[in-house]
Amino acid sequence: MGGTHDDARTVSIKTRVGAAETPNPAAAQSRGRALDLTLDHKKLEEAHETRRYFAKFEKIISHLQGVAESVVSENTALATEIPILREYLEALAGTFTALSYKYLLTGRVSDRLPACLSIDRQESGFPIYQELLQMASDAMQVENHLRSLPTMRDLKLGMINHILREQSAPLDLQFAASQREYYEELSGKPLFWARNDPRLAWTGNVDQSRRKYRLHWAMYDSQQNIPVIYIMDLEDSGKRPLAKDERRWPRVQSHLTAQSAAALKLVTIAQGFDRDFDDLHPKRLRRFFIGPMYSHTFTQQSGPLRQVLSEASSQPGEDWALAWTTETLESGSTKKEPSGFFGSVEMQVFKLDPFAVTGENGEDIAGHTHQQRSLILPQRPYQILEELNPPGFSKIRRYVVSPSGKILSYK
């Protein structure tokens, strides 16, 4: 689910996007695959459909806040990591609130305005990556938009006068109000962006010359269209504290954001970081995949979940499930490697899951120490899932949302 990456689909997507307009069979086949990519996306063309989508996600994200309090364990999330997760989940909720205002009147003002929200109906259930890129572009021009739009008070007075005089819905004014709300959300509230740059916090000292830091950052993965959160614990043996080092800290931020694709294995990210920074020593790297979101109404799923959500759809608001996957990589020991003519550097030896699937040449495919897969779903789908008891779900922890909103955990 959320933590796995379909390599075949990745290659397929890259091929579709890069298809060239050349008059040969190979190019024609590439154009066909490009059309297939558009089939992975779904445009919500009606205002009521868009409102249902955002209402569903608002409810799911509110449940995530409760789940975040329940996942505390060595393999899922440490208690000290919960505030970080909560911060990103609140930012994600802010992003969905902003987008809900942007598309509030989809299809009602005219055939073209406002544009339709595009979601990934095959792999994630979330808005596509381009939606967050456009939101970031809008944020760059937010002051200009707010200056050009009437105040909310003037817009409301205008709506009242229009209703009294015209005896009709003031759609143009409603659209202007929705756009003002959108830009106000962008102007100052915490949001989850396509790239959320690394931040760090000092967590203590090993000794006088070795400090400990916790770094965290997040990305909206452009291939899977889901939020991905990273937390790294490291030790710093540099002469200057990393937080005050104007040379190393910008390099660290740039390195981590450039190497944070969900398709990369954790061990690849950690080893690359370990090699590039001689005096920074990653001891633990954790990655959280928030999604995919499965819904009978908005996504196309296969396997047991399709039947589960189809049966659950008879009860409004019950036809969803959200995957939550945690991958963890830990350093087991260190070794010295030569550096220059006479020097040496400390390198980490990472522990890899001994039970992970290996490739044809015996290489580790997973690239982590352990992985915890979870599924968050309402009570009705959970009951159907238990009745079906499909293979492959035995190792997935289930967080069940009761009708009262209480979160129950089952293994």
N, C-alpha and C positions, 0 to 999 in steps of 0.2 A: 504493500500500500504506500503510505507517505514516504517511507525511507528508501524504497527501491527505485532503481532507475532503469528504464527499458532502453538498452543501448540501440536496439534496432530502430526504435521510434526516434531516438536522437539523430541517428544517421539519416533516417527518412526525412525528418524535419529539415535538417541542414541541406539535403538534396533538393527538397521542394523550394525552399527559400532562395537557393542559389541557382535555380534553373535559368538557363539563358535562352533567348529567342533565336534559335537556329533551326533551319529547315531540314532536320534529319530525324529519324525515328527516335533516337535517344532523347533529343530535345522534346519531342512530342510526349514521350513517356514522362519526362520531368515535369512538363506542364500539367499532365494528368495528376501527378503527385502533388503539385502545388494546389490544384483544385481540391484534393483530398484534405489538405491542411485547413482550408476554409470550412470544411465539413466538421472539423474538430471544434470549431467555434460556433457559438450560438448568439444571435442578436436578440435582445429582449425588446421587441418592437412596440409593445403596448404599455401604457403607464401603469395599469393595474398589475401586469406581469412583473414589471420592474419593482413596484412597491412590495409585492409578495416575496420577491427574491431578497430584497434588503431586510424585510421584516424577519425572514427565516434566518438570515445571517446574523442579524442583531441578537436574536434569541440564542443562536449557537455560540456566539462569542461571549455572551453573558454566562453561558454554562461553562465555557472554557475557564473563566475566572474561578469558578468553583472547582473545576477539575485541577487547576494549577495548585490549589491548596491540598489536593488529595493525592498527588503523584509523588510526594516526597519519599524517595528511596535511593539507595546507592546507584541503581541502574536507570532510574528515570529522571530525577531532579533532586539536588540537595536542597535543604531548607534555605540555605543562603543564596541559592539561585532563583528561588521563587519570586523575590521582588523584581529581579531582572525580567523574568518571563512575564510577570504581571504588567510591567511597563510597556513591553512590546505588544502585549495583547490589548492594552488600552489604546496604544497608538493605532493598532489594526482596526479597532472599533471606530476610532476617529476617522480613519480613511474611508471606511464603509459609510459612515454618516455623511462625509463630504460628498462621496459619489452619489449617495441617495438624493441629495439636494440637486446635484448637477442633472440627474436624469429623472427628476420628479415628474415632469410633464412630457415625458417621451411620447411622441406621436399625437399630442393633443394640440399644440400650437399650430403646426403645419405638418406637411408630409416629410419635411426635412429637418425641422427644429423641434426640440433639441435632438442631437444625434442619439443613436441607440447604444446601450451598454452591451459590450461583447464579453461573453464568458467562455471558458474552456469547458465544454460539456463532456469531453472524453476522459481527461486525465486529472482534472483538479476540482471543477465546480466553482473555482474562483474567477474573478475578472482576469482577462488576459493581461500580459505584461505591458502591452502598449497603453492600457488604460492608466497605469501608474506613471508611465513616462509622460503622458499628456498632462496628468495632474501636476507633475513636477514643473512642466513648462508653464502651466497656468499660474503656479505659485510664484514664478519669476515676475509675473506681470500683475500680481494681485492688487498692488496699490493703484495702478492705473484703472483697473476695472472698478474698484470700490469708489474712486473719485468720479467715475463717469456714470455710476448708477445712483438713482435717488435713494434717500435714506429709507429704512424700513417703515418708519412712521409715515412718510409721504406716500409710499407705495400702498400702505393699508388704507390711508384716506382716499387715495385714488380708486382703490377697489370698491370701497363703499359707495363713492359717488357714481362709479360706472354701473354698479348693480341697481342703484336707485333710478338712474336716468335711462339706462339701456335695457334693464330687465333681462340681463344675460350675464353669463360668467365672464369675468375680466381676465381672459386667458393670457393676454400679453403682459398684463401687470403681474399676474401670478408667476409667469415665466421669469420676469425681471426679479421678482422677490426670491424665487428659488435660486437664481444665479447669484444674487447678493448673499444669500445664506451660504452658498457653496464657497464663494471667495472669502467670506468671513471665517469659515472653517479652515481655509488654507492659510489665513493671515497670521494666526497665532497659536493654534491648538496643536498638541503633539500628534503627529501622523506617522503612519508606516509608509516609507518611501520605497522606491525601487532599490535604492541603496541607502542603508543606515550605517554611517561610518563608525569605526571602532571607538570605544571609550574605555577608560581604564580606571581602576580603583586600587589603592595600596591596601594589602591585606596582612601586612606584618613583615618581619625580617627573619631570615634563617640565621644570619649572624650580621656583624657590622658591615660586611662587604657584600652581602647578598640579600636582596629585597624580594618580596613576593607581590605579584599583581594579579588581578583578575581583569581580563579584557572581555568585552562583549560587543557584538555587532550583528547585523541582520541584512538579509537580501530577499528580494522578491525574485525567485528563480525564473529566468526568461524561457526555459524549456518546459519545466513542469507547471509553471504558473501557480506556485504556492509560496507562502512565506517560509523562510528558513532562518533560524536563529542560531548563533554560535556563541559559545562561552569557552574561554581559554584561561587556564591557570598556568602562570609561568614564574620562573625565578630570574632575577636580573643581577648579573655579576659585573655590570658596567661601572665605570668610574663615577658617572653621574646618574641619578635616579631617572628611570625612563620617563616618568611624568614631567620632568623638567629638562629633558634632553631635546633641544630643538633640532638636532640632526637625526637622531634615531627614530623619534616618535613619528614624524611625518612619513619616514620610510616604512615603518611598521604598519601604519594605516594603509598606505598605498599597496603594500605587499598583500595584506590580508584581504582587502576588498577585491584585488585582482585574482586571488586564488580561492575564491569562495563559491565556485559553481557547485551546485548540488551533485553534478555528475562526478566530481572528484572524490576519491576516497579520503577519509580522514587522515590515514597514514601518509598519503601523498601531500596533503596540506601541511601536516605537522613536520614531516621530514624536510620539505622545502623551506619552511620557516626556520628550522633548526640549522640548516646549512647556511642560510643567508645572514644569520645574526649570531656571531660567535659567542656573545655575552648574554644572550637571551635563551632560556632553556624551557621549552614547553613541557609541562608535566602532565597536563590533562587537557583534552580538547573534546568538547561535547557539542553535538548538533541536534537541533530539534526541527523536525518537519511538521508544520501545522497544516494538515491536509493530506490527501484530497478530501473534499466534501462530496458526499454522495446524496443524491436526491432523486426520487422517482419523477418529480416534476421537471427538474432542470438539467439533469445529467443522464448519460447513457452508461450503465454499468453492466458487467457480465458476471457470470458465476452466481454463487448463493445470494449475494447482496441484492441482485436484481429481483429475485423472488421475494426476499425479505421486505424490501422497500415497496414492492408492488402490493403485497398484502397489507402492509402498514398504511398505505396511502388512503385507505378507506376512512381513516381518522385524520382530520385536518391537522397539519403541523407535526405529524408523527413520522413522515416519510423521509427521514434523513439519518445520516451517520457521518461522523468525522474521524478520520485517521489522525493519530498523533504518534510519531515515531521518534525515539531518542537513540542516537548513536554516540558511543563513548569510546575514546582512545586514551589509554593511560601509559605513562612511561614506567617500565619495569626496572630499569637500571641505566647506567651510563657507561660510556667507554671513551677513551682518549684516541684521537686521530691526529696524525701529523698535520701541521700547518706551517707553511714557509720552510725555511732551512732548518731551524732548530726548535720551533715552537710546536705546540699541540693545543687542540681545542676539545672541549667536552661535548660529546654527542649523545643524544638520547637513544635508548633501545626500547622501542615500544612493544607492549604486549598485544598480541593478536589473538583473536578467538580461535582456540584449537579445534573447535567444532564447525568453523565456518566452511562454506563451500569453496573448493579450490578449482583452479583452471586446469587445462590439459597439461601444462608444464609444472603443476604443483604450486603455482603462485596463489596468494591469498586474494580472493575476489572482493570480499567484504571490506577489508582494510580498517577494522575497528576491533576494540577489545570485547565489547558486548553491545547488544542491541535490544531495546525493549519496544515492542509494537503494542499500540493501544487503539481501541475503538470507542468513541463516545457516541452514544445513541439513546433515544428515548426508550421508555419501558416497553412499549408495544413491539417495536422491531427486535428488541432484545429477547422477548418471549418467543417470537417467531424463530429467531436465530437458534435459540436453545432447543426448540422442537425439531428443527431441521438437523441440527448438530453436524454441519458440513465438515469434511476433513480440512485441515490447515488452519482452523481457528482455535485449536486447543492451547496454543502458546501465546495467544493475543489477549492481553488484559482488556476487560470491558468496563467502561465507566458508564453507568446507567443513570439517566436523568428521570427521576420519578415525577408524577404529575404535580407534586408540590414543589419541585425544583431541587430536591435533595439529591446529592450525588452518591451513588453506591458503587463500590468497586468489586469486580468478580474476576477470577482467574480461571 
